[in-house]
Amino acid sequence: MALSAVQFHEIQEILSDRRFSAEREALEKEKEVLDNVPGYAALDEELRRLSLSAIVKAQEGDSKSHCGASSIYS
């Protein structure tokens, strides 16, 4: 049995609300961790920096840009 347009719209609304709630909850949990875990914010920022650096190097064709792993472990 096929859904009517109204039923389909209602289901989309429910899914959208659930997605929004999950995203909001994830952001709240992330903020809680950033506020309460010593050193986490600095580690998170360093990870972002290394990730962006690896992306730039990969786009430039640097064969040694394995997500910054070579610089961390050498």
Secondary structure as GFF3:
##gff-version 3
##sequence-region A 1 74
A	DSSP	alpha_helix	5	36	.	.	.	ID=ss1
A	DSSP	alpha_helix	40	59	.	.	.	ID=ss2
A	DSSP	alpha_helix	69	73	.	.	.	ID=ss3
###
